[in-house]
């Protein structure tokens, strides 16, 4: 029996992970979003098969600096991830 799928779009606002001696030396990740999805199937009574997809839209993470983190200093390519879980739950 298939369980309804769960889709989510998660948003993270920009934040400082380092405060510099001057405002233009502040640094941190820029705001970003990520879409994920999960579907579960119950098979053979006590077994569940779960399919997951993370970062479906292939969004990258950008790190910035300056007062508003508007100056880009790095890009992290997270890529998409796909998982298959087999769960035994008596």
C-alpha positions in Angstrom: 0.0 0.0 0.0 1.5 3.3 -1.0 1.5 6.1 1.5 0.9 9.6 0.1 4.2 11.3 -0.9 5.6 14.2 1.0 7.0 17.1 -0.9 8.6 20.0 0.9 10.4 23.2 -0.1 12.7 24.3 2.8 13.9 27.9 3.0 16.9 29.1 5.0 17.6 32.8 5.3 21.0 34.3 5.1 22.9 34.4 8.4 26.4 35.2 9.7 28.7 32.4 10.7 31.6 34.8 11.2 31.7 38.4 12.3 34.7 40.3 11.0 36.7 43.2 12.5 34.9 45.4 10.0 31.3 45.0 8.6 32.7 44.1 5.1 34.5 41.1 6.6 31.3 39.5 7.9 30.7 36.1 6.3 28.1 33.4 6.0 25.8 31.5 3.7 23.4 33.4 1.5 19.6 32.6 1.6 18.6 29.4 -0.2 15.9 26.9 -0.8 15.8 23.2 -1.3 13.0 20.9 -2.6 12.8 17.3 -1.2 10.3 14.5 -1.7 9.6 11.2 0.1 7.3 8.3 -0.8 6.7 5.1 1.4 5.4 1.8 0.3 4.3 -0.9 2.8 5.2 -4.3 1.4 4.7 -7.8 3.0 3.1 -6.6 6.2 6.1 -5.6 8.3 8.4 -4.2 5.6 8.4 -0.6 4.3 10.3 0.7 1.2 11.0 4.4 1.4 12.2 6.4 -1.7 13.7 9.8 -1.0 15.0 12.6 -3.3 16.9 15.5 -1.8 17.6 18.8 -3.5 15.5 17.9 -6.5 16.0 21.4 -8.1 19.8 21.0 -7.8 20.2 24.3 -5.9 23.7 25.3 -4.9 24.8 26.9 -1.7 26.5 30.2 -2.0 28.7 31.7 0.7 29.0 35.5 0.9 30.7 38.3 2.8 30.1 42.0 3.5 27.4 43.7 5.5 24.5 41.9 3.7 26.4 38.9 2.5 26.0 40.2 -1.0 29.6 39.7 -2.1 30.0 36.1 -3.2 33.1 34.3 -1.9 32.4 30.6 -2.7 29.9 28.2 -4.2 29.2 24.8 -2.9 27.7 22.3 -5.4 25.5 20.1 -3.2 24.0 18.2 -6.1 21.0 15.9 -6.0 20.7 12.9 -3.7 18.5 9.8 -4.0 18.0 7.2 -1.3 16.3 3.8 -1.1 15.6 2.6 2.4 14.2 -0.8 3.4 12.7 -0.8 6.9 11.5 -3.7 9.0 8.9 -2.6 11.5 7.1 -5.5 13.2 
